[in-house]
Amino acid sequence: MNRMARGMKAAEIPTEIQLSHPPRCLGTVYLDWVPQPGAQVDVEGQRYTVLERRHRYQLQTNRYQLQQMILYVQPATHDAVDITGDGSIGDVNCQYNARSALLRCAINPEGPCQSCNFFLLRNTESPECPLVAE
């Protein structure tokens, strides 16, 4: 059982914010909630999407105590188009869209979709299409 389970609040745990690309520390904050991957956090007026959350523990009096959380983030996209309503970013009509809140696509993950040379309209009649109802 960690300290948070015994009554420690999230605001008491220092949370280090790490930018994933290019890798650098954005600072340490005290959040009043525990963000999950896909959540959005604001740091110094900039909005970021949480990619991963890690915990650091320290052995104290024969128990591991939660000492710090680390959030790996990327800048939140402002040009996201959510047609499906599931939080996907980018243009879900493109064959290469990842249909994810974290990653636009493998070919052009930074976007934007509007000027992408690899945009390929999704063929909804193809048997390979996972969204087609049979």
Buried (B, 14 or more C-beta within 10 A) or exposed (E): EBBBEEEEEBEEBEBBBBBBEEEEEBEEBEBEEBBEBEBEBEBEEEEBBBBEBEEEEEEEEEEBBBBBBBBBBBEBBEEBBEEEEEEBBBBBBBBBBBBBBBBBBEBBBEBBBEEBEEBEEBEEEEEEEEEEEE
